[in-house]
Amino acid sequence: MAKAFGIINSSANHINIEGMQKYRPIGAFPFTGKYRVIDFPLSNMSNSDIDRILVYVRENPRSLTEHIRTAGNYNINSKRGHIQVLFAESNSASDIYNTDISVFMENLSIIERLSFPYVVIAPNYMVFTQDFDALLQQHVESGADITLLYHRTNEAKERFLLSDYLKLNRQKGVEGIERNRGTAKERDIFMDTYVMSRQLFIDLVHKAVDYSSICNLCQIVAMSCRDLDIRGVAHRGYFAALTDFKSYFDANLELLDPAVQCQLFSPQWPIYTDTSDFCPTHYFAGASAKNSIIANGCVIRGNVENSIIGRGVVIDEGVTIKNSLIQAHAHIGKGIHLEYQVIDKWAEVLHVDEIIGSPDNPGYVKREDII
C-alpha cells in the first residue's frame, strides 16, 4: 500500500471571512457548535491512515494550536504519528506575497526530510469527508502525475463564486483551472485537494518560486496542465466552501437539516475534535428549543429556533433567537430578540432590544464585545 504524509493548507490568501478572521484562522472557526473547521481535514487524514500531518498557519495561530494540541485527539498514535503546526515567519505587509508557496518554501527542509513517497494536500476552509487512502490508491493505479478532487454542482451561478473549477475533458483529464464567475449553472468545483509524489510537489514549489513571487500552488498546477498528466476525481457527499461570511453562515445553518447531517456525519467515518468537560445543558421552565443544535454547558431560559448554540452560552429569560449562530460562552440578556446573527465567543448582548439581519445579510457581533 502506498504511503503518504498530509498537508493542510491554511494559506489561501483569496479567502476573507470578515470579522471572525481577525481573531483566528479559518481552520479554527467553530462549526455546528461542537467542531472546528480543521477537524474535518484532520479526521479525513486520520481515518485514511495518514498519521504524519503538517498544518500550515499564515497568521493568528494561537487558537488553532490550542485546539489541535495533541495528535491523540484525532486518533493518531503519537509514538508513530505526529501533527506539526508550521508557521509563516516572514509575512509580507502586502497580502499578495503571502501565498501558500511562500509558506511551503519557508518550511521545505522539513518536507525534504520526510521519507513518504506521496503527499495529500487538503484545504482548511472546506468542509467535506473523503477517504484519502482510496483516493491515493486510485492516483497510483492511474499513473497520473497529479490527481485533483472536485465536486460537481448545478448551483455554480449562486454558490462557490470565490472557488475555482476544473476544465475537464471526457477522460477526466484536467485541461485548466479557472475561477468560478457564476456564468454557468454546472461546474466541477475544485476542492483544493491534491495527490502527487513528494518529489513532484517539491519541484512545483521551486518552479513557482522561479516563475513569480506571488504564484500559488493552484496557479503553478494550472500552468502545468499541458506538461503533466493531471486528472480529476469526483467527490460524493456533503461539500461546503467557506469563502466569505455568508457562505460560513449558510453552511452552518444547512446542517440543521437531518438529511444534510447524514451526508456529512457517519458512524463509520468519525469526526474527531478536542473535547471539553462541560455539564449537560440546563433548560429552565419556560425555555424552548426547536430545530436547533445546542452544545453542552449552556443555560437556556429563553427560546431558540433554527439556530446553533456553542458551549457554555447563557440565554436569559424572554430571549428569542432565530436563524442565528451563538458561539461559545456568549451571553444574551433578558428580553432580547436576535435573528440572522453571528454572536462571536465571549460576546455579551445586554443593552439592546433587538438585532435583526436577513438571510442575504446576516449580522455579526465581535468577539468579547458588549452591546
C-alpha positions in Angstrom: 0.0 0.0 0.0 1.4 3.4 -1.0 2.0 5.7 2.0 1.6 9.5 2.1 2.0 12.3 4.5 -0.6 15.0 4.7 -0.5 18.8 4.3 -3.4 21.0 5.5 -3.0 24.2 3.6 -4.1 27.2 5.6 -2.6 29.8 3.3 -5.3 30.6 0.7 -5.0 34.4 0.6 -8.2 34.9 -1.5 -10.4 33.9 1.4 -11.7 36.5 3.7 -14.5 35.9 6.3 -14.9 39.5 7.5 -14.9 40.0 11.3 -14.2 36.5 12.6 -11.0 36.0 10.7 -9.4 38.9 12.6 -9.3 36.6 15.7 -8.4 33.2 14.3 -7.5 31.4 11.0 -10.5 29.8 9.2 -9.4 26.3 10.4 -10.2 27.4 14.0 -13.7 28.7 13.2 -16.5 27.0 15.2 -18.7 24.7 13.1 -22.1 23.4 14.1 -21.4 24.3 17.7 -19.1 21.4 18.6 -16.4 21.2 16.0 -13.8 23.5 14.4 -13.4 23.6 10.6 -9.9 22.0 10.7 -11.4 18.9 12.4 -12.7 17.7 9.1 -9.5 17.5 7.1 -7.6 16.2 10.1 -10.3 13.5 10.7 -10.2 12.6 7.0 -6.5 12.1 7.1 -6.6 10.1 10.4 -9.4 7.9 9.1 -7.4 7.3 6.0 -4.3 6.1 8.0 -2.3 9.3 7.3 -0.6 10.0 10.6 2.1 12.4 9.7 0.4 15.7 9.1 1.8 19.2 8.5 -0.6 22.1 9.3 0.3 25.4 7.8 -0.8 28.6 9.5 -0.4 32.0 8.0 -1.5 34.3 10.9 -3.2 34.4 14.3 -2.1 30.8 15.1 -2.9 30.7 18.9 -6.5 29.4 18.8 -5.7 26.8 16.2 -2.6 25.5 18.0 -4.6 25.4 21.3 -7.4 23.4 19.6 -5.1 20.8 17.9 -2.9 20.3 21.0 -2.1 16.6 20.6 -2.4 14.1 17.8 -4.2 11.8 20.2 -7.3 14.0 19.9 -7.5 12.8 16.3 -7.0 9.1 17.0 -3.4 9.3 15.9 -0.8 7.2 17.8 1.7 9.8 19.0 4.5 7.2 19.0 4.4 6.8 15.3 2.3 9.8 14.1 2.6 13.5 14.5 0.6 16.7 13.8 3.1 19.5 13.3 2.0 23.2 13.0 4.2 25.2 10.8 4.2 29.0 10.6 4.9 31.7 8.1 7.5 33.7 9.9 8.2 36.3 7.2 4.7 37.5 6.3 4.8 40.4 3.9 3.0 43.7 4.5 1.4 43.1 1.1 -1.0 40.2 1.2 -0.3 39.2 -2.4 3.1 37.9 -1.4 1.6 35.7 1.4 0.9 32.7 -0.7 0.9 29.0 0.1 4.1 28.6 -2.0 5.9 31.2 0.2 4.9 29.2 3.4 5.9 25.9 1.8 9.3 27.3 0.7 10.0 28.5 4.3 9.5 25.0 5.6 10.7 23.0 2.6 13.5 21.4 4.5 11.0 19.6 6.7 9.3 18.1 3.6 12.6 17.1 2.1 13.5 15.1 5.1 10.2 13.1 5.1 10.5 9.6 3.6 6.9 9.2 2.4 6.7 8.8 -1.4 3.4 10.7 -1.7 1.7 13.8 -0.3 -2.1 14.5 0.1 -2.8 18.3 0.3 -6.2 19.4 1.6 -7.6 22.9 2.4 -8.5 24.3 5.8 -11.6 26.3 4.6 -13.7 23.5 3.1 -15.9 21.0 4.9 -16.3 17.5 3.5 -15.5 13.9 4.1 -13.2 11.9 1.9 -11.3 8.6 2.1 -7.8 9.9 1.1 -6.4 6.3 1.2 -8.8 5.3 -1.6 -8.0 8.5 -3.5 -4.3 7.8 -3.1 -4.6 4.2 -4.4 -6.7 5.5 -7.4 -4.0 8.0 -8.1 -1.2 5.4 -8.0 -3.1 2.9 -10.2 -4.0 5.6 -12.8 -0.3 6.5 -13.3 -1.3 10.2 -13.3 1.2 12.8 -12.2 -1.4 14.8 -10.1 -4.9 13.9 -9.0 -7.3 16.7 -8.1 -10.6 16.3 -6.2 -13.7 18.1 -7.4 -17.3 18.4 -6.6 -20.0 18.6 -9.3 -22.6 21.2 -8.7 -25.6 22.7 -10.5 -25.6 25.7 -8.3 -22.5 27.4 -9.6 -24.3 30.6 -10.5 -25.3 31.2 -6.9 -22.6 29.4 -4.9 -18.9 28.8 -4.8 -18.3 32.1 -6.5 -14.8 32.5 -4.9 -13.8 29.0 -5.7 -12.0 27.6 -8.7 -13.4 24.9 -11.1 -11.7 22.3 -13.2 -12.0 22.2 -17.0 -12.2 18.5 -17.7 -12.1 16.5 -20.9 -14.2 13.4 -21.4 -11.5 11.2 -19.9 -11.5 13.4 -16.7 -8.2 14.9 -17.7 -7.7 18.4 -16.3 -7.2 21.0 -19.1 -7.2 24.0 -16.9 -8.3 25.6 -13.6 -10.3 28.8 -13.6 -12.2 31.0 -11.1 -16.0 30.4 -11.0 -17.6 33.7 -12.1 -21.1 32.5 -11.8 -21.6 32.4 -15.6 -22.7 28.7 -15.8 -25.1 26.6 -13.8 -23.0 23.4 -13.7 -19.3 23.4 -12.7 -16.8 20.9 -11.4 -15.7 22.9 -8.3 -12.1 22.3 -7.4 -11.8 21.3 -3.8 -8.2 22.5 -3.3 -7.2 18.9 -2.7 -4.1 17.4 -4.5 -2.4 14.0 -4.6 1.1 13.7 -6.1 4.5 12.4 -5.3 6.6 14.2 -2.7 9.3 14.9 -5.2 6.9 16.4 -7.8 5.5 18.7 -5.1 9.0 19.9 -4.2 9.7 20.5 -7.9 6.5 22.5 -8.3 7.3 24.7 -5.3 10.7 25.6 -6.8 9.1 26.1 -10.2 6.5 28.5 -8.7 9.2 30.5 -6.9 11.2 30.8 -10.1 8.1 31.9 -12.1 6.8 34.6 -9.8 7.0 35.8 -6.2 3.2 35.8 -5.9 2.5 32.5 -7.6 0.4 29.9 -5.6 0.1 26.2 -5.8 -3.1 26.2 -7.7 -1.7 28.5 -10.3 1.5 26.5 -10.9 -0.5 23.3 -11.2 -2.8 25.0 -13.7 0.2 26.2 -15.8 1.4 22.6 -15.8 -1.7 21.0 -17.3 0.0 20.7 -20.8 3.2 19.2 -19.4 1.8 16.8 -16.8 -0.9 14.1 -16.6 -3.4 15.8 -14.3 -6.7 14.0 -13.6 -9.8 14.9 -11.7 -11.7 12.6 -9.4 -15.3 13.3 -8.4 -16.3 13.8 -4.7 -19.6 12.4 -3.4 -21.4 13.7 -0.4 -21.7 16.9 1.5 -19.4 19.8 0.5 -19.2 23.4 1.7 -16.6 26.1 0.8 -16.3 28.7 3.5 -15.0 31.6 1.4 -16.9 34.6 2.8 -19.1 35.4 5.8 -22.4 34.4 4.2 -21.1 31.0 3.0 -19.9 30.3 6.5 -23.2 31.3 8.0 -25.2 29.3 5.4 -23.1 26.2 5.8 -23.7 26.0 9.5 -27.4 26.5 9.3 -27.9 24.0 6.5 -26.6 21.3 8.8 -29.8 21.8 10.9 -31.4 19.6 8.3 -31.1 15.9 9.4 -30.8 14.8 5.8 -27.9 17.1 5.2 -26.3 16.0 8.5 -26.4 12.4 7.3 -24.4 13.3 4.2 -21.6 14.7 6.4 -21.6 12.6 9.6 -21.4 8.8 9.7 -20.6 6.4 12.5 -18.2 4.7 10.1 -16.3 7.9 9.5 -16.0 9.8 12.8 -15.1 13.4 13.0 -12.7 14.0 15.9 -12.3 17.2 17.9 -10.8 18.5 21.1 -13.4 17.6 23.7 -14.4 19.8 26.7 -15.7 18.5 30.0 -18.9 20.6 30.4 -22.0 19.6 32.3 -25.2 19.0 30.2 -27.2 22.0 29.1 -29.7 23.2 31.7 -33.2 24.1 30.3 -35.2 26.1 32.7 -39.0 26.2 33.0 -40.5 28.2 30.1 -37.5 27.6 27.8 -37.9 26.1 24.4 -35.6 24.9 21.6 -36.8 24.0 18.1 -34.8 22.6 15.2 -31.5 23.7 16.8 -28.1 22.3 17.7 -27.2 23.2 21.3 -23.9 22.2 22.7 -23.3 21.2 26.3 -22.7 23.5 29.3 -25.4 26.1 28.3 -28.0 27.8 30.4 -31.3 28.2 28.4 -34.1 30.3 29.9 -35.4 31.8 26.6 -36.5 30.5 23.2 -34.2 29.1 20.5 -35.3 28.3 17.0 -33.4 27.2 13.8 -30.1 28.1 15.5 -26.7 26.7 16.6 -25.6 27.4 20.1 -22.0 26.7 21.2 -20.7 25.5 24.5 -21.3 27.5 27.7 -23.7 30.0 26.3 -26.1 31.8 28.7 -29.6 32.8 27.3 -31.7 34.7 29.7 -35.5 34.9 30.2 -37.6 36.3 27.5 -34.9 35.9 24.8 -35.9 34.9 21.3 -33.1 33.6 19.0 -33.9 32.6 15.4 -31.7 31.6 12.5 -28.5 32.5 14.3 -25.1 31.2 15.4 -24.2 31.9 19.0 -20.6 31.0 19.7 -19.2 29.6 22.9 -19.5 31.5 26.2 -21.7 34.3 24.8 -24.3 35.9 26.9 -27.7 37.1 25.6 -29.5 39.3 28.1 -33.2 39.4 29.1 -35.9 40.1 26.5 -33.5 40.5 23.6 -34.6 39.4 20.1 -32.0 38.1 17.6 -32.4 37.0 14.1 -29.8 36.1 11.4 -26.9 37.0 13.6 -23.4 35.5 14.4 -22.5 36.3 18.0 -18.8 35.6 18.5 -17.2 34.0 21.5 -17.4 35.7 24.9 -19.6 38.5 23.5 -22.4 39.9 25.6 -25.6 41.3 24.1 -27.2 43.1 27.0 -28.3 46.7 26.2 -30.4 46.5 23.0 -33.9 45.3 22.4 -33.3 43.5 19.1 -30.7 42.9 16.4 -32.2 41.6 13.2 -30.4 40.8 10.0 -31.6 39.0 6.9 -30.8 35.7 5.0 -28.7 37.7 2.5 -27.0 39.9 5.0 -26.5 38.2 8.4 -25.1 40.4 11.2 -22.0 40.0 13.4 -21.2 40.9 16.9 -17.4 40.9 17.6 -15.6 38.6 20.0 -15.6 39.8 23.6 -17.8 42.8 22.6 -20.5 44.2 24.8 -23.5 45.8 23.2 
